[in-house]
Amino acid sequence: MSKNKLTVPFFNYIRQYNLLKKPIHRGIEQVLNSGHLILDKEVKSLESNFSKYIGATFGISVNSGTDAIKIALRAIMVENGDEIITVANTAIPTVSAIRELGAIPSFVDIKDNFLINENLISKAITDRTKAILPVHLYGQACNMPAILAIAKQNKLKVIEDCAQAHGTTISDKKVGTFGDMAIFSFYPTKNLGAYGDGGIIITSDKHLAEKCRRLRVYGIKNNYRAEIEGYNSRLDELQAAILNVKLKYLDEWNSRRRQIAEYYIKNIINEKIVLPEIDNLENHVFHQFIIRVRNRSNFIKYLSKNKIGYGIHYPYPIHLQPAYNFLKYKEGDLPNTEIFANEIISLPIFPELDNVEIEYIVSVINEY
Ligand SMILES: Cc1ncc(COP(=O)(O)O)c(C=O)c1O
C-alpha cells in the first residue's frame, strides 16, 4: 500500500472548474457585457430552471441558504418566541436562521440513518410550535409522508431544509416539493454549488413566493415603498449565470456520487467501520458519505498518514454548543445525536474523484 500512496482531497472544486471553464467563462462574460448585474435575466432564468428541476412553481434566489431559511420563516409569519422543530445534527445555520427571528429551535433526536425521528416529533409540539424544519441531511430524504401527517394534524407549517439535497427524491418526487416551502444552499461544496454564496427558496404558493420576493429587497415591491420590513439578500447575476451552466450537469454528478457510494458500500469490509443506513440508493444524492468508527481520533490519524482527506459533519451537536447554552439542553437529551457526533466521519465523494482514488480509499480503510 505505502508504495502507491496517493493524496486524495476531501473536496476540490478546481477539477470541476477545469472541465467547465469554457461555458462558465462565456456565462460570466455575457453578464459583464450585458450591463445588468443584479436581479436580471440570469437570476430569473435560474429561478425558473431550478424550480422546474425540483418540480415546484416558484423559485426566489437569495444570497445564502441561511437567508433562505430566515426569509422562508418570515414568510410564514414566524415571530419572536415561536418554536420550530428541527434537529441538532445539522449545519449551525439551520439554527442560526431560526434565532435571527428570535424564534426557538426545539430539537428532536435522530434515527440510525441520521435523520429526524418522526416518532418523536409529536412529543415536542407545544402551543408555541409554528413549524417543522426537517433537514434532508447528507442527501437522504426524511420521512416526509409521516412529517406531513403530523404537521396537518397539528396545523403546523413545514419548511424543508434541502441545503444538502439537490435532486433527492422520495419515489419519483423531489424533496423541496413536500412542505409549504423549501430552501437550498448553493455554497460551493454543495451538489450544485456557486463560486461564492447563494441560496434559493422554493414554493408552489404564489402568496408566499411574492412575500419572499419582497423580503429579499428591503421589503419593497416597487417604487421604494416598503409595507413590510425586509433585508438585502440577492443572488447576483454572475453567480446565477454560473449556476445556470452547472444545473445542466447536476443529475450526471448525482449519479456519479451514487456510483462512488455504491462502490464504498460494496467494498468497504472492516468490522471497525459502520457503513451508513441507506433507505434507497436511487433516491439519495450523497452530498456526504458518512461512516461511523469508535475510536475516531485514531482513525483520523490513520487517514491523514495515508493522505486521505476527510470531514466531520458535524462534530458538535448544536444543543450542546456554548452559543446555545441558554436553550438549557444537557448531555443525554438527544442520545443518538450525541453518540453519532463522536463517531461519524465523512469520506471524499465529490463527482470528479477518479476510480483509482476511490479504490485507494477503500483499500486503505480495509487495512485499518
Ligand atoms: C443543512 C444545511 N442547512 C443550511 C445551510 C446554510 O447554507 P449557507 O451556507 O448557504 O448559508 C447549510 C450549508 O452550510 C446546510 O448544510
Ligand as a Chemical Component Dictionary entry (heavy atoms), coordinates in Angstrom:
data_LIG
# 
_chem_comp.id                   LIG 
_chem_comp.type                 NON-POLYMER 
_chem_comp.pdbx_formal_charge   0 
_chem_comp.three_letter_code    LIG 
# 
loop_
_chem_comp_atom.comp_id 
_chem_comp_atom.atom_id 
_chem_comp_atom.alt_atom_id 
_chem_comp_atom.type_symbol 
_chem_comp_atom.charge 
_chem_comp_atom.model_Cartn_x 
_chem_comp_atom.model_Cartn_y 
_chem_comp_atom.model_Cartn_z 
_chem_comp_atom.pdbx_ordinal 
LIG C1 C1 C 0 -28.233 21.573 6.263 1  
LIG C2 C2 C 0 -27.827 22.979 5.947 2  
LIG N1 N1 N 0 -28.695 23.980 6.184 3  
LIG C3 C3 C 0 -28.399 25.243 5.917 4  
LIG C4 C4 C 0 -27.182 25.600 5.356 5  
LIG C5 C5 C 0 -26.870 27.040 5.126 6  
LIG O1 O1 O 0 -26.492 27.330 3.842 7  
LIG P1 P1 P 0 -25.469 28.520 3.506 8  
LIG O2 O2 O 0 -24.108 28.082 3.905 9  
LIG O3 O3 O 0 -25.637 28.687 2.031 10 
LIG O4 O4 O 0 -25.941 29.726 4.251 11 
LIG C6 C6 C 0 -26.250 24.584 5.079 12 
LIG C7 C7 C 0 -24.939 24.862 4.451 13 
LIG O5 O5 O 0 -23.994 25.243 5.075 14 
LIG C8 C8 C 0 -26.579 23.253 5.395 15 
LIG O6 O6 O 0 -25.719 22.251 5.148 16 
# 
loop_
_chem_comp_bond.comp_id 
_chem_comp_bond.atom_id_1 
_chem_comp_bond.atom_id_2 
_chem_comp_bond.value_order 
_chem_comp_bond.pdbx_ordinal 
LIG C1 C2 SING 1  
LIG C2 N1 SING 2  
LIG C2 C8 DOUB 3  
LIG N1 C3 DOUB 4  
LIG C3 C4 SING 5  
LIG C4 C5 SING 6  
LIG C4 C6 DOUB 7  
LIG C5 O1 SING 8  
LIG O1 P1 SING 9  
LIG P1 O2 DOUB 10 
LIG P1 O3 SING 11 
LIG P1 O4 SING 12 
LIG C6 C7 SING 13 
LIG C6 C8 SING 14 
LIG C7 O5 DOUB 15 
LIG C8 O6 SING 16 
# 
